[in-house]
């Protein structure tokens, strides 16, 4: 009979929704990067490298941003969607391997930092048959 490893890895995903760009700072690359670094630290993750890309949105003062943080334990990815007609949102996904990190720690921190009107959280456990 196969036994599942109790904890190979974990992914936490947050979808944060805003009305009328409720938190302008959340959509600025420098501030977003600083907040995500703090979130990684709270999760016990080590940032190895950060990469980002801005997506210009015609006729809108805020650009979309994707930030990827390569972690010693896996990765964190963040996408911003500052589209006024459809509602602004930020999606953050942190994936970690092993038992030394606590990705669930980012949920209250990011919710408090960004102050969205709505938040959806999902979790995926990675397990391997042994």
N, C-alpha and C positions, 0 to 999 in steps of 0.2 A: 504494500500500500504506500502511495506517495504522501509525503508530508509537505505542507506549504511553509516556506520560510515566514517567520512572524513579521518581518519588516525588511524588504529589499529596498523599497523606495516609496516616495509619496509625492503626489502633485496636489497643490492647492490652487484653485482658480477663483479669482474674484472678478465679477462684472459690476462696475460702479456706474450709476446713471445720474446725470445732472439735468437740471432745467435751467436754461439761459446761462450756461457756462458758470454754474454756481461757484466754482472755485477756479479763478483765472490762473493762479499759481500752478495748479495741477496740470495745466496744459503748456507750461513753459519748460523747455528742456533742462535748464540748469537746476531749477527747483525740483522737478520730477526726478532727476538723477540723484540729487541729494536725499530725497525721501526714500528712493529705492535702495540706496546704499544703507540707510538706517534700517530699513526693513530686513535686508540681508543679514545685517549684524544681529538684529533681534532674533532671527531664525537660527543663529549660530553658523551661518554660511560664510565662506571666504570668497570674496570677489577677486577673480584672477584677471579679468579683462572686461571692459565695457565698450560696446559699440552702439551707435545710434544713427538714425536716418530721419530727416524731416520730409514730410509730404506736403508740398504747397497745395492749398485749397483755394481755387480761384474765387475772387469776390468775398473773401472772408479773412478777417484779421488774424486768425489763429491757424497754425499749421498742425497737421496730424504728425505724431512722433511715434517711432518704434525704438525702444531701447532694449538691448540684449545684454545681460550680465552673465558672463561665463563664470561659474562657481567651481571651486575645487570639488564640491559635492554634486554638481550638475549644472542647472541654469535657471535664470529668471528672465521672463519676457514680458514687456509691457507695451501695449498699443493704446494710443489715444485717438478718439474719434470726435473731434469738435465740430460736428455738423449741426448747425442751428435748426434746420428744418426737421431733422430726424431725432434731435436730442443728443446731447453730448454724453460720451461714455469713455471709460478707461477700463481696459481688461489687463489684469496682472495674473500671470501664471508662474508659480515657482515649483520646480521639480528638484527633489533632493534624493540622494542615495544614502543608505546606512541609517543608523539609529542616533547619530550625534546631533542632528539638526532637528529643529522644530518649526517647519514651515507654517503651521497653524498660528504661530505667534504674530505673523504679519497681518492677520485679518483685523483685529481691533486697532492695530497701529495705523494701517492704511485707511480704514474707515474713519478714524479720528482725524488723520492728516488731511484727507481729501473732502470729507463731509458731504458725501453724495446724498441725493434724495432717496435712492433705492440701491440696495446691495444684494447680489446673488452670489453664493459661495458654493463651490463643489469640491469634492475631494476624490482622488483616485489612489488606491494602494497598489503598489507593484509587488507581486509575490511570484516566486518561482517554485515549481515542484522539485522536491529533493528526494 
